[in-house]
Amino acid sequence: MSAKSRFSDATVATAKQLVPIDDIMFQKICESKSTCQEIISTILGQEIKVLEVIPQDSVENLQGRSVRLDCLCRLKDGVYVNVEVQKPNNDDHEARVRYNASIITANKTPKSVKFKDVAQVIVIYITKFDIFNSGFPIYHVDRVVRETGKIRTDGFTEIYVNAFVKKYDDELNTNVSDLMDLFTDRKKLNPEKFPEFSRRKNTFVNTKRGEIEMCELFEKFAKEREREVVLNLLFKGVQDGGVKIAYAARQVNLSLNEFKDQMRLRGFTVPQRNGRSTANNRK
């Protein structure tokens, strides 16, 4: 069965435009551990071993606010690597990297461990644009003592990669530039240099099965976004007092407690019976 016989023309047309730097296709590509290993090894400039991959992992901070990570990997040495892709330049990207890293650190560190044993985290942030406008395909942001100029390490590594700048003056810049071509050029494959990535990408770009999977995932994302819009409208209505919480919960097929939990996760305040609101206290 073809994609055209199962999905709308708009869905099929959208699926045919997707590239790996889009969240939807990147999620599917990252389901392959060997592909993630190839991507991370290329960007780190050294061979690494990925033990576990959790595409689109969701983690929460201490206040209950959740964040969705594009691809979270656990390496053989216990280090966590979060790979994020970002097409539009419409956010405070460095703040997003810092926030995501802090949540991963808190969630992946066992209780009662000493600070020297907190989870080590690497964030690789891949963009379509040159985030620092300085003409490099890859940037490493280090923690430096201002007075001495010496680099200090604290278990957090921050790397920014972009598909806008191409440089071929050394091995790392060349490899990163070639890899980014695969992220942004739908037709381009490089099986000699990136066999795992090329194989995985070819599945979703050039096969009927891959096209159907892209269409299915696109429709799932569209429904999730539509539901998020409805939820946020209801949460705001309940918070402002214009919508009764029991009525709102029924509209989205959630129990009262589930609805309250979702409100708190998104930073809304839950009204108390006395008319006041609380963001964190449960009834």
C-alpha positions in Angstrom: 0.0 0.0 0.0 1.4 3.4 -1.0 1.5 6.5 1.2 -0.9 8.4 -1.1 -3.6 5.8 -0.6 -3.4 6.2 3.2 -2.6 9.8 3.9 -3.7 13.2 2.7 -1.9 15.0 -0.1 -0.7 17.6 2.5 0.8 14.9 4.7 2.6 13.1 1.8 3.9 16.4 0.4 5.3 17.4 3.9 6.9 14.0 4.4 8.7 14.3 1.0 10.3 17.6 2.2 11.7 16.3 5.5 15.4 16.1 6.1 17.4 14.7 9.0 17.7 18.2 10.7 13.9 18.1 11.1 12.8 16.8 14.4 10.5 14.2 12.8 13.1 12.5 10.6 15.9 12.9 13.2 13.8 11.0 15.7 13.5 8.0 13.4 17.2 8.1 12.4 18.2 8.1 16.1 16.4 4.9 16.7 19.5 3.2 15.3 22.2 2.9 18.0 24.9 2.4 15.3 23.8 5.6 13.5 23.9 7.6 16.8 27.4 6.2 17.4 28.6 7.3 14.0 27.2 10.9 14.4 28.6 11.4 17.9 32.0 9.8 17.0 32.3 12.2 14.0 31.5 15.3 16.1 33.7 14.3 19.1 36.5 13.4 16.7 37.1 10.1 18.4 35.5 6.6 18.4 32.9 6.1 21.1 30.6 3.3 22.1 26.9 3.9 22.5 25.2 1.5 25.0 21.7 2.9 25.0 19.7 5.3 22.9 16.4 6.9 24.0 14.9 9.0 21.1 12.6 11.8 22.2 13.3 11.2 25.9 11.2 13.3 28.3 12.7 14.3 31.7 11.4 16.6 34.4 13.0 19.1 36.7 12.4 19.4 40.5 9.4 21.7 39.9 7.8 19.2 37.6 8.4 21.0 34.3 9.2 18.5 31.6 11.4 18.9 28.6 11.6 16.7 25.5 15.1 15.8 24.3 15.6 14.9 20.7 18.1 12.1 21.3 19.7 11.0 24.6 22.5 8.5 24.5 24.4 6.7 27.2 28.0 5.9 26.4 30.1 2.9 27.5 31.9 5.1 30.0 28.7 6.2 31.6 28.7 9.7 30.0 25.3 10.9 28.7 25.2 12.6 25.3 22.2 14.7 24.3 22.0 15.5 20.6 19.6 18.3 19.6 18.6 19.6 16.2 17.3 23.1 15.6 16.2 24.7 12.3 14.7 28.1 13.2 16.8 30.7 14.9 14.1 31.8 17.3 15.3 30.9 20.7 18.0 31.6 23.3 19.9 28.5 22.3 22.6 28.7 24.9 20.1 28.9 27.6 18.2 26.0 26.2 21.5 23.9 26.2 22.2 24.9 29.8 18.7 24.0 30.9 18.6 20.7 29.2 22.0 19.8 30.6 21.0 20.6 34.1 17.8 18.5 33.9 19.8 15.5 32.5 22.4 15.9 35.2 19.7 16.0 37.9 17.7 13.1 36.5 20.6 10.8 35.7 22.5 11.2 39.0 21.6 8.7 41.6 20.5 9.9 45.0 23.1 10.5 47.8 26.1 10.4 45.5 29.0 12.7 46.0 29.3 15.7 43.7 32.4 14.2 42.1 30.2 11.4 40.9 27.4 13.4 39.4 26.4 12.4 35.8 28.7 13.7 33.1 26.8 15.3 30.2 27.7 16.3 26.7 25.2 18.4 24.7 25.7 18.5 20.9 23.5 21.2 19.5 23.1 21.0 15.7 21.7 24.0 13.9 21.0 25.0 10.3 22.5 28.5 10.9 25.8 29.7 12.3 24.9 30.2 15.9 27.9 32.5 16.7 28.3 34.0 13.2 32.0 33.4 13.4 32.6 31.2 10.3 33.2 27.8 11.9 31.2 24.6 11.4 31.8 23.5 15.0 32.3 25.4 18.2 33.5 24.1 21.6 32.4 26.2 24.5 34.8 25.8 27.4 34.7 26.8 31.1 37.7 29.1 31.5 39.1 30.9 34.6 39.1 34.5 33.5 42.1 35.5 35.6 44.4 32.7 34.5 43.0 31.7 31.1 43.1 28.1 32.1 40.3 25.7 31.1 38.5 23.9 33.9 36.2 20.8 33.6 33.1 20.1 35.6 31.6 17.2 33.7 29.7 19.2 31.2 30.7 19.5 27.6 29.0 22.0 25.3 29.4 21.6 21.5 27.6 23.6 18.7 27.6 22.3 15.2 26.0 24.1 12.2 25.2 23.2 8.6 25.7 26.7 7.3 29.5 27.0 7.4 31.7 24.6 5.4 35.4 24.3 6.2 37.9 21.7 4.9 41.1 22.9 6.5 41.5 20.0 9.0 40.0 16.6 9.6 37.4 17.6 12.1 36.0 20.5 10.2 36.0 18.4 7.0 34.2 15.5 8.6 31.6 17.8 10.3 31.0 19.7 7.1 30.5 16.4 5.2 28.2 15.1 7.9 26.1 18.3 7.9 25.5 17.9 4.1 23.6 14.7 5.0 21.5 16.6 7.5 20.3 19.3 5.1 20.5 17.9 1.6 17.6 15.4 1.2 19.2 13.6 -1.8 22.7 13.4 -0.6 24.2 10.1 0.8 27.8 9.3 1.7 28.0 5.5 2.3 31.8 5.5 2.0 32.3 7.9 4.9 29.0 7.6 6.8 27.6 4.1 6.0 25.2 3.9 9.0 23.8 7.4 8.6 23.4 6.9 4.8 21.7 3.6 5.2 19.3 4.9 7.7 18.6 8.1 5.8 18.0 6.2 2.6 15.3 4.1 4.2 13.2 7.2 5.0 14.0 9.1 1.9 13.9 6.5 -0.9 11.7 3.6 0.2 7.9 3.2 0.4 8.2 1.8 3.9 10.2 4.8 5.0 7.7 7.2 3.4 4.9 5.6 5.2 6.7 5.8 8.5 7.4 9.5 8.0 3.8 10.2 7.2 2.7 8.3 10.3 5.0 10.2 12.5 4.1 13.5 10.9 0.4 12.9 11.6 1.3 11.9 15.2 3.2 15.1 15.7 0.4 17.1 14.2 -2.1 15.5 16.6 0.1 16.1 19.6 0.6 19.7 18.7 -3.2 20.1 18.3 -3.8 18.5 21.6 -1.2 20.7 23.2 -3.0 23.8 21.9 -6.3 22.6 23.4 -4.6 21.7 26.7 -2.9 25.0 27.1 -6.1 26.9 26.4 -7.9 24.8 29.0 -5.1 25.2 31.5 -5.1 29.0 31.2 -8.9 29.0 31.4 -8.8 27.0 34.6 -6.0 29.1 36.1 -7.8 32.3 35.3 -11.0 31.1 36.8 -13.1 31.1 33.6 -13.3 27.3 33.2 -14.2 24.8 35.8 -11.4 22.2 36.3 -13.8 19.2 36.2 -15.3 20.3 32.9 -11.8 20.9 31.4 -10.6 17.5 32.5 -13.6 15.8 30.8 -12.9 17.6 27.5 -9.5 15.9 27.1 -10.4 12.6 28.7 -8.2 13.0 31.8 -9.0 12.3 35.4 -9.1 15.3 37.7 -5.7 14.3 39.2 -4.2 13.7 35.8 -5.4 17.1 34.6 -3.9 18.8 37.7 -0.6 17.0 37.2 -0.4 18.1 33.6 -1.1 21.7 34.6 1.7 21.6 37.1 4.1 20.0 34.6 3.5 23.0 32.2 3.9 25.6 34.9 0.3 26.5 35.4 -1.2 27.1 38.8 -4.0 24.8 40.1 -6.9 26.6 41.8 -7.6 25.5 45.4 -11.0 25.2 46.9 -10.6 28.5 48.7 -10.0 30.3 45.4 -6.3 30.6 45.7 -3.8 28.8 43.4 -0.8 26.7 43.9 1.8 25.6 41.4 3.4 22.8 43.4 1.2 21.7 46.3 -1.1 18.8 45.6 -4.6 18.7 47.1 
